[in-house]
Amino acid sequence: MFNSKLLEQSMEKLKQGDVSSFDIIYKETHRLVFYVIYQILQNKTLCEDIMQDVYIKVYQKISTYQNQNSPKAWICMIARNLALNELKRRERVQILDQDKINEIQAKYEETPLIDLASKILPEDEYLILMMCVVEGYRRREVAKIFNLSTSGVTWKLNQALTKLKKEVEVQNENQSH
């Protein structure tokens, strides 16, 4: 489970030049980073590419990291910014060929609920849902990462689950007609 002390120590060690601490940073953050990027780009392969860029950027910019920042929040901000930059770049070049259509169809067959959640939920609710339900983080841990109260996380999680449930019911109703 998430170990914030270990992550903070690893960030400081990396900042001091201990490259071996990078593995711990990756291990503690890679799933959340993937969800942040996926929320924006909706493409698994592209997410993996951007993840590489995120960790390169973390390594390059570690000197700018400050202890008072949450390490996960800092890394997620980098991930979010790189994903948004990629999205903007891709919006300039919109090419929809048969390979892209096949990729989209395959994606929906792989993880329909996660895909649905990423489409209908705001970013904060989606990330909280992924961390609490999919990753199994405790609400207290998620609250610390997002700088929220535990009850705030619970409220957002319940909102997300309610929205997701309603959307599934609507889709099931539409399929039965």
N, C-alpha and C positions, 0 to 999 in steps of 0.2 A: 504494500500500500504506500501511498505518498508519504515521503519523509522530507518535510520542509527544511529541517536542520541540515540534513545531509546535502540537500540541493544547495542551500546557502553556502555551506562550507566548500562544496565543489566549485561553486561560482568564484569564491574568493581564491581558491587554489589555482583555478585556471587564470584568473586575473594576475596571479603572481608567477605564472609561467608553467604550472604543473599540467601538462597536456593530458596526463593519464586521468585526470578528473573529468575530462570531456565525456568519457563513456557514461559516467554516473549522470551527468547533466542530460545526455541523450535519453538514457533509460528512464529517467524520472519525468521527461517532458514530451517524448515523441508522439504518444497517442493523442494528447491534448492538442499538440501542434497540428497533427493530421486533421483533427476535427475542425479546428479554426480555419485551416486552408480549404477543407472540403466544403464547409459552409458557404464559402465564397465562390469557389471554382466549380464545384459539382463534377469533378473528374478525378478519378482515383490515380491514374497515371500521371496526370499533371500535378496532383498533390504531392506525389512522391518526388517529382523533380523539384518542386518549390521547397519541399522539406530539406533537400540537400542544400539549397541556397540559404535557407534559414540558418542552418547550423554552421555554414561557412561564415555568414554574417555575424552570428553569435561569437564565433572564434575571433573574427576580425575586430569586432566592436566591444569585446569584453572589457577593455580599459574604460569604456564609458559607463559601464554598469555601476550603480551605486547601491550600497547595502540597504538603504531604506526602501528600495523598490522590491516588490515581490519578484523573485527570479522567474516564476512561471508567467506572471503578468508581463514582464519585460520581454521574454522570449515570444510570448503570444502576440505582443505588439509588433515585433519584427515579422512574425509569420503573417499576421493580418496585413501589414503594409506591403509585403512582397506579393501576397496573393491579390490584393487590390491592384497593384501595379501590373501584374500579369493579366488580370481581367481587363483593365483599361487597354493594355496593348492588344489583347485578342479582340476586343470590341472594334478596334480599328480595322482588323482583317477578319471579316466574317465569311468563312468558307464552310459550307455544309455539304459534304460529299457523302457517298454511301457508307464509307468507313465510319464516319462520325455518327451517322444514324444508327448503324449496327452497335457502336460503342454505347450509345445512349440506351438502346433497348437492352443490351446486356447488363448495363448498370442497374436498371430497375428490376431485373430478375435476381440480382445478387442480394441486395439489401433493401427491400421495398419500404420497410418502416423507417429506417435511417434516412433514406432518400426523401420520403414523404416529410419527415420531421424537418430536414434541412430546407425543404421548399416552403413549408407553411409557418415555421416558427421564426421569431426574431432571433438574432444571433445569440443574445445572452441566454434565452430560454433553451435554445438548441444545445449550447455548450453545457449548461447545467444538466440537462436531460442526459446527454452523452456521458458526462462524468459520474452522475449519481446512478443511473440505471445501467448503462453499458459497461462502464469501467469499475463501478462498485465503490466509488469514493464516498466517504461519509459526508453528510451535509455540512458538518463543522469544517471539514477540510476544504470543501468547495467554497464555503463562506470566506475562509481565509484567503484563498486564491483570488476571489473576485472582490474582496474587500466589502462583503455584505454581512448582514447578520444571518444567523442560522435560520431564523424564521423567514427572512427575506428569500433565502435559497429555497426553503420549503414552499413558500408561496409561488415563486417562479416555476418550480418543478411541477406543482399542482396545476398551474396555468398551462404549462406545456403539455402535460398529460391529458388535460381536459380538451385542449385544442386538437391534439392528435387523435383522441378517441372520437371526437365529433367528426373529424375529417374521414376517418376509417368508416364510420357508420354511414356517412353520406356516400362514400365510394361503394360500399357494399349495397346500399339501397339502389344506387344508379345501375349497378351490375345486375341486380335482380329484375330490373324493368326492361 
